[in-house]
């Protein structure tokens, strides 16, 4: 609310006081600290304090690792924030590295035929698209295969995955394959209630 009222200085003071209080609580109540660390990272991004964001995200990541273990499936948010932040900075390579790390994490935790892995593939494809990376089309085609494996036949995501793949293929000049996928997406859309 203070940020919305153009009082980021007071918001910063409140965050710092909140950190003091939450760090004094026992280890049994770590979730409030994790939530505030996450919110603070986003606060810094919104305040155009880019130089402070990587350290804030790292503090959040370290706290998650201490609370849940380094290999736990809680790093998705950290990696997602890293992708988002690096994209806003125009650091395509760092954004891709974080998206790739998320993909590897989901593969190790959930396997290559899971919905979390599908989301990570889509995130990686989105990151490739943002940087005009040619790997996007292959990732979009992989997402089509995955969405068919992990969703019911009448799920709208099947059509969306096909349209995203069609657009990626069209950007690469592969119009026949793009047309085929677009037609499949339209057919799926017509079958939906």
Order of alpha helices (4+ residues) and beta strands (2+ residues): alpha-alpha-alpha-alpha-alpha-alpha-alpha-alpha-alpha
